Amino acid sequence: MRKTLTALMLGLGSLSMLAQTPQTDLPQLYSLVDGKTIIKTDPFNDILGHLNLKVERLITRGASAQLSLEFSPDGATEKQSGAFHAHPFFMSNSFVFSPEQPRYIAASPQIRCYLNGGMGHGFYMEAYYRAQHSEFSHQRMYVHHHMVGSGTNFFDVRYNGSATMHSFGINIGAQWLFGRRKNIVLDWHILGVGRGFARGGFTANFDDVSHTVLEEAIRSELLSMTEQAVFTFDNKTDNNVKVSNLKYQSYIFNMGLSLGFRF
């Protein structure tokens, strides 16, 4: 009997200790360790027709890899960013800096480091590489040629062309997680700075001038882009020319704000 009472008291004591064990809020416990994949988009660029999708994968605490894909199905009707006659010493794919984008498609892998060691949240720095192919349509440049004894002759060159740019740089920003399970994502891309290297060409229709005058005028207008350029004139008509192997370099500046979901 005494043994039975002792066993019963020990059992009641164990139940009391279990009852006093603090209960863990499971959503809070797993909120920052569950969900290593984040899908985001910049809604402002989407509204303006520059479709974009970003997929981020957390690798370890404080580090992640991200792939950004962008596509702009329609180009601006005016002078387009990156067009040869725009002298693109400075470029941006952000509508804040440069709303007049051409038709383009781009892909950019990035390696991100969160400065506070966070799992997909906090201030970050990231290194990126970006490959972009742009198509320029209905572009016009007014070139001039100095004629001996007759002043300066101006004429119109209308062209369609394309260019492929490879760029490298660094982005800084901050990312926050919201919601009970911390699965709503806000990514503020504060500023990105990089350097791009482009190569391309165009096909043009021009006013009734000689081929020699046209080539000299275009080289004078585009300056260093044409150092290795090749001019090919259409034998069937005197008013068409293909210019290839145009090269230029540009500084790249970007910023943005993305919304997404973590799962």
Residue pairs with C-beta under 8 A, 6 or more apart in sequence:
27 180
27 181
30 181
31 177
31 180
31 181
31 182
31 183
32 119
32 121
32 177
32 182
33 119
34 181
35 181
35 182
35 183
35 262
35 263
36 57
36 58
36 120
37 55
37 56
37 57
37 58
37 262
37 263
38 54
38 55
38 56
38 57
38 58
38 120
38 185
38 260
38 261
38 262
39 53
39 54
39 55
39 56
39 260
39 261
39 263
40 53
40 54
40 55
40 56
40 185
40 187
40 258
40 259
40 260
41 52
41 53
41 54
41 258
41 259
41 260
42 50
42 52
42 256
42 257
42 258
43 258
43 259
44 95
44 256
44 257
45 51
45 52
45 70
45 94
45 95
45 256
46 52
48 95
48 99
49 72
49 73
49 74
50 70
50 71
50 72
50 93
50 95
50 101
51 70
51 71
51 72
51 73
52 68
52 69
52 70
52 71
53 68
53 69
53 70
54 66
54 67
54 68
54 69
54 187
54 258
54 260
55 66
55 67
56 64
56 65
56 66
56 112
56 120
57 64
57 65
57 66
58 64
58 119
58 120
59 65
61 117
61 118
61 119
62 113
62 114
62 115
62 116
62 117
62 118
62 119
63 111
63 112
63 113
63 114
64 111
64 112
64 114
64 120
65 109
65 110
65 111
65 112
66 109
66 110
66 111
66 112
66 126
67 107
67 108
67 109
67 110
68 106
68 107
68 108
68 109
68 110
69 106
69 107
69 108
70 93
70 104
70 105
70 106
70 107
70 108
70 132
71 104
71 105
71 106
72 101
72 102
72 103
72 104
72 105
73 103
74 103
75 101
75 102
75 103
75 104
75 135
75 136
75 137
76 99
76 100
76 101
76 102
77 138
78 100
79 85
79 86
79 100
79 139
80 86
80 100
80 101
80 102
80 134
80 136
80 137
80 139
81 88
81 91
81 92
81 93
81 98
81 100
81 101
81 102
82 88
82 91
82 102
82 134
82 136
82 163
82 165
82 198
82 250
83 102
83 136
83 139
83 161
84 136
84 139
84 141
84 161
84 163
84 200
84 202
84 222
84 225
84 246
84 248
85 139
85 140
85 141
85 221
85 222
88 198
88 248
88 250
89 250
89 251
90 250
90 251
90 253
91 98
91 196
91 250
91 251
91 252
91 253
92 98
92 252
92 253
92 254
93 101
93 104
93 106
93 132
93 252
93 254
94 253
94 254
94 255
94 256
95 101
96 255
96 256
97 253
97 254
97 255
102 134
102 135
102 136
102 137
103 134
103 135
103 137
104 132
104 133
104 134
104 135
105 132
105 133
106 130
106 131
106 132
106 133
107 130
107 131
108 128
108 129
108 130
108 131
109 128
109 129
110 126
110 127
110 128
110 129
110 171
111 126
111 127
111 128
112 124
112 125
112 126
113 124
113 125
113 126
114 120
114 121
114 122
114 123
114 124
114 175
115 122
115 123
115 124
115 125
116 122
116 123
120 175
120 177
120 185
120 262
121 175
121 176
121 177
121 182
122 174
122 175
123 172
123 173
123 174
124 172
124 173
124 174
124 175
125 170
125 171
125 172
126 170
126 171
126 172
126 173
127 168
127 169
127 170
128 168
128 169
128 170
128 171
128 192
128 194
129 166
129 167
129 168
130 165
130 166
130 167
130 168
130 169
130 194
130 196
130 252
131 164
131 165
131 166
132 164
132 165
132 167
133 162
133 163
133 164
134 162
134 163
134 164
134 165
134 200
135 160
135 161
135 162
136 159
136 160
136 161
136 162
136 163
136 202
137 160
138 158
138 160
139 158
139 159
139 160
139 161
139 202
140 156
140 157
140 158
140 159
141 156
141 157
141 159
141 221
142 154
142 155
142 156
142 157
143 154
143 155
143 157
143 214
143 217
143 218
143 220
143 221
144 152
144 153
144 154
144 155
144 217
144 220
144 221
145 152
145 153
145 155
145 209
145 213
145 216
145 217
145 220
146 152
146 153
147 153
153 209
153 213
155 206
155 207
155 209
155 217
156 206
156 207
157 204
157 205
157 206
157 207
157 214
157 217
157 218
158 204
158 205
158 206
159 202
159 203
159 204
159 205
160 202
160 203
161 200
161 201
161 202
161 203
161 243
162 200
162 201
162 202
163 198
163 199
163 200
163 201
163 246
164 198
164 199
164 200
165 196
165 197
165 198
165 250
166 196
166 197
166 198
167 194
167 195
167 196
167 197
167 252
168 194
168 195
169 192
169 193
169 194
169 195
169 252
170 192
170 193
170 194
171 189
171 191
171 192
171 254
172 190
172 191
172 192
173 187
173 188
173 189
173 190
173 191
174 187
174 188
174 190
175 185
175 186
175 187
175 188
176 185
176 186
177 183
177 184
177 185
177 262
178 184
178 185
178 186
182 262
183 261
183 262
183 263
184 259
184 260
184 261
184 262
185 258
185 259
185 260
185 261
185 262
186 257
186 258
186 259
187 257
187 258
187 259
187 260
188 257
189 254
189 255
189 256
189 257
189 258
190 255
191 253
191 254
191 255
192 252
192 253
192 254
192 255
193 251
193 252
193 253
194 251
194 252
194 254
195 249
195 250
195 251
195 252
196 249
196 250
196 251
196 252
197 247
197 249
198 247
198 248
198 249
198 250
199 245
199 246
199 247
200 246
201 229
201 242
201 243
201 244
201 245
201 246
202 242
202 243
202 246
203 240
203 241
203 242
203 243
204 240
204 241
204 242
204 243
205 239
205 240
206 214
206 239
206 240
206 241
207 239
208 238
208 239
209 217
211 231
211 233
211 238
211 241
214 241
215 231
215 241
218 226
218 231
218 243
219 226
219 229
222 229
222 246
224 248
225 246
225 247
225 248
226 243
226 246
227 247
228 245
228 247
229 243
229 244
229 245
229 246
230 243
230 244
230 245
231 241
231 242
231 243
232 241
232 242
232 243
232 244
233 240
233 241
233 242
234 240
234 241
234 242
